[in-house]
Amino acid sequence: MSLQEQFEQTVAESKNLSERPDNMTLLKMYGLYKQGSSGDVQGDRPGMTDFVGRAKWDAWEALKGLPQEEAQQQYIDLIAELKG
């Protein structure tokens, strides 16, 4: 199975975690997912009133320059860790 296939399978599995991760972990998952699927952050940072959008954008932006394959592997490893 290719890394891309593993990543896609893990994304599907992440929706069925037994416990909802804390917000910091969710942001890490989001950032790794976006970096792994889309590459470096795109678009403008959301405004001050969009707290959730801004936090998500910041989590993705923090991974700028990380190769997509590495982000995919880190996402797979994080979900494996959360599944126990």
KOLNU-969939 format. One line per field, with one value per atom (N, C-alpha, C, O, CB): x, y, z; residue in three letters; atom name; chain. Coordinates in Angstrom, 1 decimal. Glycine has a CB too. Example, Ala and Ser with C-alpha at 12.3 -4.5 7.8 and 13.67 -1.06 7.14 Angstrom:
// residues 2
u <- c(13.2; 12.3; 13.2; 14.2; 11.3; 12.8; 13.7; 12.9; 13.4; 14.1) $
v <- c(-5.7; -4.5; -3.3; -3.3; -4.5; -2.2; -1.1; 0.0; 1.1; -0.6) $
w <- c(7.8; 7.8; 7.8; 8.5; 9.0; 7.1; 7.1; 7.9; 8.0; 5.7) $
residuo <- c(ALA; ALA; ALA; ALA; ALA; SER; SER; SER; SER; SER) $
atomo <- c(N; CA; C; O; CB; N; CA; C; O; CB) $
cadena <- c(A; A; A; A; A; A; A; A; A; A) $
// end
This chain:
// residues 84
u <- c(0.9; 0.0; 0.9; 1.9; -1.0; 0.6; 1.4; 1.2; 0.2; 1.1; 2.1; 1.9; 0.6; -0.1; 3.1; 0.3; -0.9; -2.2; -3.1; -1.0; -2.1; -3.3; -3.4; -4.5; -3.1; -2.3; -2.3; -2.8; -3.6; -0.9; -2.4; -2.9; -4.4; -5.1; -2.1; -4.9; -6.3; -7.1; -8.2; -6.6; -6.6; -7.3; -7.2; -8.2; -6.5; -6.1; -6.0; -6.9; -7.5; -4.6; -7.1; -8.0; -9.4; -10.1; -8.0; -9.8; -11.1; -11.3; -12.3; -11.4; -10.2; -10.2; -10.3; -10.8; -9.0; -9.7; -9.6; -11.0; -11.1; -8.8; -12.0; -13.3; -14.0; -15.1; -14.2; -13.4; -14.0; -13.2; -13.2; -14.2; -12.4; -11.7; -12.6; -13.7; -10.7; -12.2; -13.1; -13.3; -14.4; -12.5; -12.3; -12.4; -12.1; -11.2; -11.5; -12.8; -12.5; -11.2; -11.1; -13.7; -10.2; -8.9; -9.2; -10.2; -7.9; -8.2; -8.3; -8.1; -7.6; -7.3; -8.4; -8.3; -6.9; -6.8; -8.8; -5.9; -4.5; -4.2; -3.5; -3.5; -4.6; -4.4; -5.2; -4.7; -4.7; -6.4; -7.3; -6.6; -6.6; -8.7; -6.0; -5.3; -4.1; -3.8; -4.9; -3.4; -2.2; -2.7; -2.0; -1.5; -3.8; -4.3; -4.7; -4.4; -5.5; -5.4; -5.8; -4.6; -4.6; -6.6; -3.6; -2.4; -1.7; -1.3; -1.5; -1.5; -0.9; -1.7; -1.2; -0.6; -3.0; -3.9; -3.8; -3.6; -5.4; -3.9; -3.8; -2.5; -2.4; -4.1; -1.4; 0.0; 0.1; 0.7; 1.0; -0.4; -0.2; -1.1; -0.7; -0.6; -2.2; -3.1; -3.0; -3.2; -4.5; -2.6; -2.5; -1.2; -1.0; -3.5; -0.2; 1.1; 1.0; 0.2; 1.5; 1.9; 2.0; 0.7; -0.1; 3.1; 0.5; -0.6; -0.9; 0.0; -0.5; -2.2; -2.6; -3.7; -4.3; -3.2; -3.8; -4.8; -4.4; -3.3; -6.1; -5.2; -4.9; -5.4; -6.3; -5.6; -4.7; -5.0; -6.4; -6.6; -3.9; -7.3; -8.6; -8.5; -7.5; -9.5; -9.5; -9.5; -9.7; -9.9; -10.6; -9.5; -9.5; -10.8; -10.8; -9.3; -11.9; -13.2; -13.5; -14.4; -14.4; -12.7; -12.8; -11.8; -10.8; -12.7; -12.1; -11.1; -10.8; -9.6; -11.7; -11.7; -11.5; -10.7; -9.7; -12.8; -11.2; -10.5; -9.1; -8.2; -11.2; -8.9; -7.5; -6.6; -5.4; -7.6; -7.1; -6.3; -6.0; -4.9; -7.1; -6.9; -6.7; -5.6; -4.7; -8.0; -5.7; -4.8; -3.4; -2.4; -5.2; -3.3; -2.0; -1.4; -0.2; -2.2; -2.2; -1.7; -1.2; -0.1; -2.8; -1.8; -1.3; -0.1; 0.9; -2.4; -0.1; 1.0; 2.3; 3.4; 0.7; 2.1; 3.3; 4.1; 5.2; 2.8; 3.5; 4.1; 4.6; 5.0; 3.1; 4.6; 5.1; 6.5; 7.4; 5.1; 6.7; 8.0; 8.1; 9.1; 9.1; 7.3; 7.3; 6.9; 5.8; 6.4; 7.7; 7.2; 5.9; 5.6; 8.3; 5.1; 3.8; 3.9; 3.1; 3.1; 4.8; 5.0; 5.3; 4.8; 6.1; 6.1; 6.5; 5.3; 5.0; 7.6; 4.5; 3.2; 2.3; 1.6; 2.6; 2.2; 1.3; 1.7; 0.9; 1.2; 3.0; 3.5; 3.3; 2.9; 5.0; 3.5; 3.3; 1.8; 1.5; 3.8; 0.9; -0.5; -0.8; -1.6; -1.3; -0.3; -0.6; -0.1; -0.8; 0.1; 1.1; 1.7; 0.9; 0.7; 3.2; 0.4; -0.4; -1.7; -2.1; -0.7; -2.4; -3.7; -3.4; -4.2; -4.4; -2.3; -2.0; -1.8; -2.2; -0.7; -1.1; -0.9; -2.2; -2.4; 0.0; -3.1; -4.4; -5.3; -6.1; -5.1; -5.1; -5.9; -5.4; -6.1; -5.9; -4.2; -3.6; -3.0; -2.5; -4.7) $
v <- c(-1.2; 0.0; 1.2; 1.3; 0.0; 2.2; 3.4; 4.3; 4.2; 4.1; 5.2; 6.2; 7.0; 7.2; 7.2; 7.4; 8.1; 7.3; 7.9; 8.5; 6.0; 5.2; 5.0; 5.0; 3.8; 4.8; 4.7; 6.0; 6.0; 4.5; 7.2; 8.5; 8.6; 9.0; 9.6; 8.3; 8.4; 7.4; 7.8; 8.1; 6.2; 5.3; 5.8; 5.7; 3.9; 6.4; 6.9; 8.1; 8.2; 7.3; 8.9; 10.1; 9.5; 10.1; 10.9; 8.5; 7.9; 7.3; 7.5; 6.8; 6.6; 6.0; 7.1; 6.9; 5.1; 8.3; 9.3; 9.8; 10.4; 10.5; 9.6; 10.1; 9.1; 9.4; 10.1; 8.0; 7.0; 6.7; 5.6; 5.7; 7.7; 7.5; 7.3; 7.9; 8.8; 6.5; 6.2; 7.4; 7.6; 5.1; 8.3; 9.5; 10.7; 10.6; 9.5; 11.8; 13.0; 13.6; 13.9; 14.1; 13.9; 14.5; 15.9; 16.5; 14.5; 16.3; 17.7; 18.7; 18.3; 18.0; 20.0; 21.0; 21.1; 21.3; 22.3; 21.0; 21.2; 20.0; 20.2; 21.2; 18.8; 17.6; 17.8; 17.4; 16.3; 18.2; 18.4; 19.4; 19.2; 18.9; 20.5; 21.5; 20.8; 21.1; 22.7; 20.0; 19.3; 18.4; 18.3; 18.5; 17.7; 16.8; 17.6; 17.2; 16.0; 18.7; 19.5; 20.0; 19.9; 20.7; 20.6; 21.1; 20.0; 20.3; 21.7; 18.8; 17.7; 17.3; 16.9; 16.6; 17.2; 16.8; 17.8; 17.4; 16.7; 19.1; 20.1; 20.1; 20.2; 21.5; 20.0; 20.0; 18.7; 18.7; 20.0; 17.6; 16.3; 16.2; 15.5; 15.2; 16.9; 16.8; 18.0; 17.8; 16.8; 19.2; 20.4; 21.0; 21.9; 21.3; 20.7; 21.3; 22.6; 22.7; 21.7; 23.5; 24.7; 25.5; 25.5; 25.6; 26.2; 27.0; 28.0; 28.5; 27.8; 28.2; 29.1; 30.0; 29.8; 28.3; 31.2; 32.1; 33.0; 32.9; 31.4; 34.0; 34.9; 34.4; 33.6; 36.3; 34.8; 34.5; 35.1; 36.3; 34.9; 34.3; 34.8; 35.9; 36.0; 33.7; 36.8; 37.9; 37.6; 36.4; 38.8; 38.6; 38.4; 37.8; 37.1; 39.7; 38.0; 37.5; 36.1; 35.4; 38.4; 35.5; 34.1; 33.3; 32.9; 33.9; 33.0; 32.4; 31.0; 30.6; 32.3; 30.2; 28.8; 28.8; 28.1; 28.0; 29.6; 29.6; 30.1; 29.6; 30.5; 31.1; 31.6; 30.5; 30.4; 32.9; 29.8; 28.8; 27.7; 27.1; 28.2; 27.3; 26.2; 26.7; 26.0; 25.8; 27.9; 28.5; 28.5; 28.1; 29.9; 28.9; 29.0; 27.6; 27.5; 29.7; 26.6; 25.2; 24.7; 24.0; 24.3; 25.1; 24.7; 25.5; 24.9; 24.9; 26.8; 27.6; 27.3; 27.4; 29.1; 26.7; 26.3; 25.2; 24.9; 25.9; 24.5; 23.3; 23.7; 22.8; 22.2; 25.0; 25.4; 24.9; 25.0; 27.0; 24.3; 23.8; 22.3; 21.7; 24.5; 21.7; 20.3; 19.5; 19.8; 19.9; 18.6; 17.9; 17.1; 16.7; 16.8; 17.1; 16.5; 15.0; 14.6; 16.5; 14.3; 12.9; 12.8; 11.9; 12.2; 13.7; 13.7; 14.0; 13.5; 14.6; 15.0; 15.4; 14.2; 14.0; 16.6; 13.5; 12.3; 11.3; 10.7; 11.7; 11.0; 10.0; 10.4; 9.6; 9.8; 11.7; 12.2; 12.1; 11.8; 13.7; 12.3; 12.2; 10.8; 10.5; 12.7; 9.8; 8.4; 8.0; 7.3; 7.6; 8.5; 8.1; 8.7; 8.0; 8.6; 9.9; 10.6; 9.8; 9.6; 12.0; 9.5; 8.7; 7.4; 6.9; 8.6; 6.7; 5.4; 5.5; 4.7; 4.8; 6.6; 6.9; 7.1; 6.7; 8.1; 7.9; 8.2; 6.9; 6.8; 9.2; 6.0; 4.8; 3.8; 2.9; 4.1; 4.1; 3.3; 2.0; 1.2; 2.9) $
w <- c(0.0; 0.0; 0.0; 0.8; 1.2; -0.9; -1.0; 0.3; 1.0; -2.3; 0.5; 1.6; 1.4; 2.3; 1.6; 0.1; -0.2; 0.2; 0.8; -1.7; -0.1; 0.2; 1.7; 2.3; -0.4; 2.4; 3.9; 4.5; 5.4; 4.4; 4.0; 4.4; 4.3; 5.2; 3.7; 3.1; 2.9; 3.8; 4.3; 1.4; 4.0; 4.9; 6.3; 7.0; 4.8; 6.7; 8.1; 8.3; 9.4; 8.4; 7.3; 7.4; 7.6; 8.5; 6.1; 6.9; 7.1; 8.5; 9.2; 6.1; 9.0; 10.3; 11.4; 12.5; 10.5; 11.2; 12.2; 12.6; 13.7; 11.7; 11.8; 12.1; 13.1; 13.6; 10.8; 13.3; 14.2; 15.5; 16.0; 13.5; 15.9; 17.2; 18.3; 18.4; 17.4; 19.3; 20.4; 21.3; 21.9; 21.2; 21.4; 22.2; 21.3; 20.5; 23.4; 21.6; 20.8; 21.4; 22.6; 20.9; 20.5; 21.0; 21.5; 21.1; 19.8; 22.3; 22.8; 21.7; 20.6; 24.0; 21.9; 20.8; 20.2; 19.0; 21.3; 21.0; 20.5; 19.6; 18.5; 21.7; 19.9; 19.1; 17.8; 16.7; 19.8; 17.9; 16.7; 15.8; 14.6; 17.1; 16.3; 15.5; 14.8; 13.6; 16.3; 15.5; 15.0; 13.8; 12.8; 16.1; 14.1; 13.1; 11.8; 10.7; 13.6; 12.0; 10.9; 10.1; 8.9; 11.4; 10.8; 10.1; 9.3; 8.2; 11.1; 9.9; 9.2; 8.0; 7.0; 10.2; 8.2; 7.1; 5.9; 4.8; 7.6; 6.2; 5.2; 4.5; 3.3; 5.7; 5.3; 4.7; 3.9; 2.8; 5.8; 4.3; 3.6; 2.4; 1.5; 4.6; 2.4; 1.2; 0.2; -0.9; 1.7; 0.7; -0.1; -0.2; -1.0; 0.4; 0.6; 0.6; 1.5; 2.4; -0.8; 1.2; 2.0; 2.1; 1.1; 1.5; 3.2; 3.4; 2.3; 1.6; 4.7; 2.0; 0.9; 1.5; 2.5; -0.3; 0.8; 1.2; 2.3; 2.9; 1.6; 2.7; 3.7; 5.1; 5.2; 3.4; 6.1; 7.5; 7.8; 7.6; 8.5; 8.4; 8.7; 9.8; 10.5; 9.3; 9.8; 10.7; 12.2; 12.5; 10.3; 13.0; 14.5; 15.0; 16.0; 15.2; 14.3; 14.8; 14.5; 15.0; 14.2; 13.5; 13.2; 13.9; 13.4; 11.6; 15.2; 16.1; 15.6; 15.6; 17.5; 15.2; 14.8; 13.5; 13.4; 14.7; 12.5; 11.2; 11.4; 10.7; 10.3; 12.2; 12.5; 13.1; 12.7; 13.4; 14.1; 14.8; 13.8; 13.8; 16.0; 12.9; 11.9; 10.9; 10.6; 11.2; 10.5; 9.5; 10.1; 9.5; 9.0; 11.4; 12.1; 12.2; 12.1; 13.5; 12.5; 12.7; 11.4; 11.3; 13.2; 10.3; 8.9; 8.6; 8.1; 7.9; 8.8; 8.5; 9.2; 8.7; 8.8; 10.5; 11.3; 10.6; 10.9; 12.7; 9.7; 9.0; 7.6; 6.9; 8.9; 7.3; 6.0; 5.7; 6.6; 5.9; 4.5; 4.2; 4.4; 3.9; 4.9; 5.3; 5.5; 4.3; 3.8; 6.8; 3.8; 2.6; 2.8; 3.9; 2.2; 1.8; 1.9; 2.4; 3.2; 0.6; 1.9; 2.3; 3.8; 4.5; 1.5; 4.3; 5.7; 6.6; 7.7; 6.0; 6.1; 6.8; 6.9; 7.9; 6.2; 5.8; 5.7; 6.7; 7.4; 4.3; 6.8; 7.7; 9.2; 10.0; 7.5; 9.5; 10.8; 11.2; 12.3; 10.9; 10.2; 10.5; 10.8; 11.7; 9.2; 10.0; 10.2; 11.6; 12.3; 9.1; 11.9; 13.3; 14.4; 15.4; 13.3; 14.2; 15.3; 15.5; 16.6; 14.9; 14.4; 14.6; 15.2; 16.0; 13.2; 14.8; 15.4; 16.9; 17.7; 14.7; 17.3; 18.7; 19.4; 20.6; 18.9; 18.8; 19.4; 19.5; 20.5; 18.6; 18.6; 18.6; 19.7; 20.1; 17.3; 20.2; 21.2; 20.7; 21.4; 22.3) $
residuo <- c(MET; MET; MET; MET; MET; SER; SER; SER; SER; SER; LEU; LEU; LEU; LEU; LEU; GLN; GLN; GLN; GLN; GLN; GLU; GLU; GLU; GLU; GLU; GLN; GLN; GLN; GLN; GLN; PHE; PHE; PHE; PHE; PHE; GLU; GLU; GLU; GLU; GLU; GLN; GLN; GLN; GLN; GLN; THR; THR; THR; THR; THR; VAL; VAL; VAL; VAL; VAL; ALA; ALA; ALA; ALA; ALA; GLU; GLU; GLU; GLU; GLU; SER; SER; SER; SER; SER; LYS; LYS; LYS; LYS; LYS; ASN; ASN; ASN; ASN; ASN; LEU; LEU; LEU; LEU; LEU; SER; SER; SER; SER; SER; GLU; GLU; GLU; GLU; GLU; ARG; ARG; ARG; ARG; ARG; PRO; PRO; PRO; PRO; PRO; ASP; ASP; ASP; ASP; ASP; ASN; ASN; ASN; ASN; ASN; MET; MET; MET; MET; MET; THR; THR; THR; THR; THR; LEU; LEU; LEU; LEU; LEU; LEU; LEU; LEU; LEU; LEU; LYS; LYS; LYS; LYS; LYS; MET; MET; MET; MET; MET; TYR; TYR; TYR; TYR; TYR; GLY; GLY; GLY; GLY; GLY; LEU; LEU; LEU; LEU; LEU; TYR; TYR; TYR; TYR; TYR; LYS; LYS; LYS; LYS; LYS; GLN; GLN; GLN; GLN; GLN; GLY; GLY; GLY; GLY; GLY; SER; SER; SER; SER; SER; SER; SER; SER; SER; SER; GLY; GLY; GLY; GLY; GLY; ASP; ASP; ASP; ASP; ASP; VAL; VAL; VAL; VAL; VAL; GLN; GLN; GLN; GLN; GLN; GLY; GLY; GLY; GLY; GLY; ASP; ASP; ASP; ASP; ASP; ARG; ARG; ARG; ARG; ARG; PRO; PRO; PRO; PRO; PRO; GLY; GLY; GLY; GLY; GLY; MET; MET; MET; MET; MET; THR; THR; THR; THR; THR; ASP; ASP; ASP; ASP; ASP; PHE; PHE; PHE; PHE; PHE; VAL; VAL; VAL; VAL; VAL; GLY; GLY; GLY; GLY; GLY; ARG; ARG; ARG; ARG; ARG; ALA; ALA; ALA; ALA; ALA; LYS; LYS; LYS; LYS; LYS; TRP; TRP; TRP; TRP; TRP; ASP; ASP; ASP; ASP; ASP; ALA; ALA; ALA; ALA; ALA; TRP; TRP; TRP; TRP; TRP; GLU; GLU; GLU; GLU; GLU; ALA; ALA; ALA; ALA; ALA; LEU; LEU; LEU; LEU; LEU; LYS; LYS; LYS; LYS; LYS; GLY; GLY; GLY; GLY; GLY; LEU; LEU; LEU; LEU; LEU; PRO; PRO; PRO; PRO; PRO; GLN; GLN; GLN; GLN; GLN; GLU; GLU; GLU; GLU; GLU; GLU; GLU; GLU; GLU; GLU; ALA; ALA; ALA; ALA; ALA; GLN; GLN; GLN; GLN; GLN; GLN; GLN; GLN; GLN; GLN; GLN; GLN; GLN; GLN; GLN; TYR; TYR; TYR; TYR; TYR; ILE; ILE; ILE; ILE; ILE; ASP; ASP; ASP; ASP; ASP; LEU; LEU; LEU; LEU; LEU; ILE; ILE; ILE; ILE; ILE; ALA; ALA; ALA; ALA; ALA; GLU; GLU; GLU; GLU; GLU; LEU; LEU; LEU; LEU; LEU; LYS; LYS; LYS; LYS; LYS; GLY; GLY; GLY; GLY; GLY) $
atomo <- c(N; CA; C; O; CB; N; CA; C; O; CB; N; CA; C; O; CB; N; CA; C; O; CB; N; CA; C; O; CB; N; CA; C; O; CB; N; CA; C; O; CB; N; CA; C; O; CB; N; CA; C; O; CB; N; CA; C; O; CB; N; CA; C; O; CB; N; CA; C; O; CB; N; CA; C; O; CB; N; CA; C; O; CB; N; CA; C; O; CB; N; CA; C; O; CB; N; CA; C; O; CB; N; CA; C; O; CB; N; CA; C; O; CB; N; CA; C; O; CB; N; CA; C; O; CB; N; CA; C; O; CB; N; CA; C; O; CB; N; CA; C; O; CB; N; CA; C; O; CB; N; CA; C; O; CB; N; CA; C; O; CB; N; CA; C; O; CB; N; CA; C; O; CB; N; CA; C; O; CB; N; CA; C; O; CB; N; CA; C; O; CB; N; CA; C; O; CB; N; CA; C; O; CB; N; CA; C; O; CB; N; CA; C; O; CB; N; CA; C; O; CB; N; CA; C; O; CB; N; CA; C; O; CB; N; CA; C; O; CB; N; CA; C; O; CB; N; CA; C; O; CB; N; CA; C; O; CB; N; CA; C; O; CB; N; CA; C; O; CB; N; CA; C; O; CB; N; CA; C; O; CB; N; CA; C; O; CB; N; CA; C; O; CB; N; CA; C; O; CB; N; CA; C; O; CB; N; CA; C; O; CB; N; CA; C; O; CB; N; CA; C; O; CB; N; CA; C; O; CB; N; CA; C; O; CB; N; CA; C; O; CB; N; CA; C; O; CB; N; CA; C; O; CB; N; CA; C; O; CB; N; CA; C; O; CB; N; CA; C; O; CB; N; CA; C; O; CB; N; CA; C; O; CB; N; CA; C; O; CB; N; CA; C; O; CB; N; CA; C; O; CB; N; CA; C; O; CB; N; CA; C; O; CB; N; CA; C; O; CB; N; CA; C; O; CB; N; CA; C; O; CB; N; CA; C; O; CB; N; CA; C; O; CB; N; CA; C; O; CB; N; CA; C; O; CB; N; CA; C; O; CB; N; CA; C; O; CB; N; CA; C; O; CB; N; CA; C; O; CB; N; CA; C; O; CB; N; CA; C; O; CB; N; CA; C; O; CB; N; CA; C; O; CB) $
cadena <- c(A; A; A; A; A; A; A; A; A; A; A; A; A; A; A; A; A; A; A; A; A; A; A; A; A; A; A; A; A; A; A; A; A; A; A; A; A; A; A; A; A; A; A; A; A; A; A; A; A; A; A; A; A; A; A; A; A; A; A; A; A; A; A; A; A; A; A; A; A; A; A; A; A; A; A; A; A; A; A; A; A; A; A; A; A; A; A; A; A; A; A; A; A; A; A; A; A; A; A; A; A; A; A; A; A; A; A; A; A; A; A; A; A; A; A; A; A; A; A; A; A; A; A; A; A; A; A; A; A; A; A; A; A; A; A; A; A; A; A; A; A; A; A; A; A; A; A; A; A; A; A; A; A; A; A; A; A; A; A; A; A; A; A; A; A; A; A; A; A; A; A; A; A; A; A; A; A; A; A; A; A; A; A; A; A; A; A; A; A; A; A; A; A; A; A; A; A; A; A; A; A; A; A; A; A; A; A; A; A; A; A; A; A; A; A; A; A; A; A; A; A; A; A; A; A; A; A; A; A; A; A; A; A; A; A; A; A; A; A; A; A; A; A; A; A; A; A; A; A; A; A; A; A; A; A; A; A; A; A; A; A; A; A; A; A; A; A; A; A; A; A; A; A; A; A; A; A; A; A; A; A; A; A; A; A; A; A; A; A; A; A; A; A; A; A; A; A; A; A; A; A; A; A; A; A; A; A; A; A; A; A; A; A; A; A; A; A; A; A; A; A; A; A; A; A; A; A; A; A; A; A; A; A; A; A; A; A; A; A; A; A; A; A; A; A; A; A; A; A; A; A; A; A; A; A; A; A; A; A; A; A; A; A; A; A; A; A; A; A; A; A; A; A; A; A; A; A; A; A; A; A; A; A; A; A; A; A; A; A; A; A; A; A; A; A; A; A; A; A; A; A; A; A; A; A; A; A; A; A; A; A; A; A; A; A; A; A; A; A; A) $
// end
